[in-house]
């Protein structure tokens, strides 16, 4: 894992609801990336789970989950949380602001904790502390699910294009770069058992340029051919002992 820099980025500078608007657009490669990513993470969450989403942003992922799942999203960006509450707040889908550091929850109260594309935005030391907190708030046997770009694949080239073509640049946001081995090491060193690191999203998001449903078809077949080695996204899971 390579650390790029550790200058703090102001996440309140991201346009309010930007990623939610991209998701809801339902056309184009960037929108499809988020749809496929959220579907993949959602498959790791069982029904009737008590769920915490760390760095929930505008609440988009939580909004896609089954109504049987009780979700709470937290984020340090107050404007994004206000957006999430307005757009998606329900009795079983709640959102609250948090400050960096200790999670504001008691021990062993969640069945599953997710964190979608967060750890690349923080230093390795902060990532270790965050995962220790995730482990603390999980019940025994509870599950952690995290995603991060796969810097062992072609993600650096994709990131360079995004920095040029989209309103949000990742150049000042991505502090750490993970590969399968380094993500696996992070999960194990944070005290998780049954650690698994897989890759996903290789050709499927880009197939959206040829059609939204065509992209879904590619997503169904590509695991047999590509994503074991070439997926652009890492998805790591672990269990609290």
JOURMO-V660168 format. One record per residue. N is the residue number from 1. RES is the residue in three letters. PSI is psi in degrees with one decimal (NA if undefined). Layout:
N&RES&PSI  N&RES&PSI
This chain:
1&UNK&132.7  2&UNK&128.9  3&UNK&124.6  4&UNK&-56.2  5&UNK&170.3  6&UNK&30.3  7&UNK&131.1  8&UNK&140.6  9&UNK&138.1  10&UNK&100.0  11&UNK&-12.6  12&UNK&-9.8  13&UNK&-13.8  14&UNK&131.5  15&UNK&135.3  16&UNK&125.7  17&UNK&12.7  18&UNK&-51.8  19&UNK&-29.8  20&UNK&-40.8  21&UNK&-39.5  22&UNK&-45.8  23&UNK&-46.6  24&UNK&-14.9  25&UNK&-35.5  26&UNK&40.3  27&UNK&148.0  28&UNK&164.5  29&UNK&-46.2  30&UNK&-42.6  31&UNK&-43.1  32&UNK&-35.3  33&UNK&-48.4  34&UNK&-37.8  35&UNK&-49.8  36&UNK&-39.5  37&UNK&-48.4  38&UNK&-38.2  39&UNK&-41.1  40&UNK&-43.2  41&UNK&-39.9  42&UNK&-29.8  43&UNK&-16.3  44&UNK&-3.5  45&UNK&123.2  46&UNK&158.1  47&UNK&153.1  48&UNK&19.8  49&UNK&150.6  50&UNK&117.7  51&UNK&135.8  52&UNK&128.8  53&UNK&113.7  54&UNK&128.7  55&UNK&57.5  56&UNK&-12.7  57&UNK&-134.6  58&UNK&10.4  59&UNK&9.7  60&UNK&-47.4  61&UNK&-47.4  62&UNK&-35.7  63&UNK&-21.1  64&UNK&-8.8  65&UNK&154.5  66&UNK&146.5  67&UNK&-14.9  68&UNK&-12.3  69&UNK&128.8  70&UNK&110.0  71&UNK&143.7  72&UNK&124.4  73&UNK&138.1  74&UNK&149.4  75&UNK&154.9  76&UNK&-13.8  77&UNK&103.3  78&UNK&-38.8  79&UNK&-37.1  80&UNK&-37.5  81&UNK&-41.3  82&UNK&-40.3  83&UNK&-47.5  84&UNK&-43.2  85&UNK&-41.0  86&UNK&-43.5  87&UNK&-37.5  88&UNK&0.8  89&UNK&124.8  90&UNK&176.3  91&UNK&-29.5  92&UNK&7.8  93&UNK&99.0  94&UNK&159.7  95&UNK&144.6  96&UNK&151.7  97&UNK&142.1  98&UNK&164.7  99&UNK&154.2  100&UNK&144.1  101&UNK&-135.3  102&UNK&132.5  103&UNK&136.0  104&UNK&54.0  105&UNK&156.2  106&UNK&168.8  107&UNK&146.9  108&UNK&52.0  109&UNK&-9.0  110&UNK&146.2  111&UNK&-31.8  112&UNK&140.2  113&UNK&129.4  114&UNK&152.5  115&UNK&106.2  116&UNK&110.8  117&UNK&58.2  118&UNK&-45.4  119&UNK&-21.4  120&UNK&-13.5  121&UNK&-5.0  122&UNK&162.2  123&UNK&157.9  124&UNK&-38.8  125&UNK&-43.2  126&UNK&-35.5  127&UNK&-42.4  128&UNK&-42.6  129&UNK&-40.0  130&UNK&-45.2  131&UNK&-32.4  132&UNK&-38.6  133&UNK&-40.7  134&UNK&-42.3  135&UNK&-40.1  136&UNK&-43.2  137&UNK&-10.2  138&UNK&143.7  139&UNK&159.5  140&UNK&129.5  141&UNK&-5.1  142&UNK&164.3  143&UNK&136.3  144&UNK&136.1  145&UNK&120.0  146&UNK&152.6  147&UNK&155.7  148&UNK&150.7  149&UNK&147.5  150&UNK&101.0  151&UNK&2.6  152&UNK&-13.3  153&UNK&-142.8  154&UNK&15.7  155&UNK&-40.4  156&UNK&-36.3  157&UNK&-40.1  158&UNK&-42.4  159&UNK&-40.4  160&UNK&-39.7  161&UNK&-42.2  162&UNK&-38.3  163&UNK&-30.6  164&UNK&-35.2  165&UNK&-12.7  166&UNK&160.0  167&UNK&-20.2  168&UNK&123.4  169&UNK&138.6  170&UNK&-1.7  171&UNK&-37.9  172&UNK&0.0  173&UNK&-38.4  174&UNK&103.8  175&UNK&-37.4  176&UNK&146.1  177&UNK&119.4  178&UNK&146.8  179&UNK&167.5  180&UNK&-44.7  181&UNK&-39.8  182&UNK&-32.4  183&UNK&-41.2  184&UNK&-41.9  185&UNK&-41.8  186&UNK&-44.8  187&UNK&-42.5  188&UNK&-41.3  189&UNK&-18.0  190&UNK&4.6  191&UNK&17.0  192&UNK&143.2  193&UNK&171.9  194&UNK&43.7  195&UNK&134.6  196&UNK&135.4  197&UNK&120.4  198&UNK&167.4  199&UNK&156.7  200&UNK&172.4  201&UNK&84.8  202&UNK&-80.1  203&UNK&-24.2  204&UNK&-47.6  205&UNK&-36.3  206&UNK&-22.5  207&UNK&-14.4  208&UNK&-21.1  209&UNK&-21.9  210&UNK&-5.3  211&UNK&138.2  212&UNK&-46.1  213&UNK&-30.8  214&UNK&-38.9  215&UNK&-40.9  216&UNK&-40.0  217&UNK&-43.2  218&UNK&-40.1  219&UNK&-33.6  220&UNK&-33.7  221&UNK&-23.1  222&UNK&-24.6  223&UNK&-28.8  224&UNK&-14.5  225&UNK&-36.9  226&UNK&-46.1  227&UNK&-14.4  228&UNK&-27.8  229&UNK&-31.0  230&UNK&7.3  231&UNK&140.0  232&UNK&-12.5  233&UNK&135.8  234&UNK&137.9  235&UNK&118.4  236&UNK&139.2  237&UNK&152.3  238&UNK&161.4  239&UNK&138.1  240&UNK&127.9  241&UNK&NA
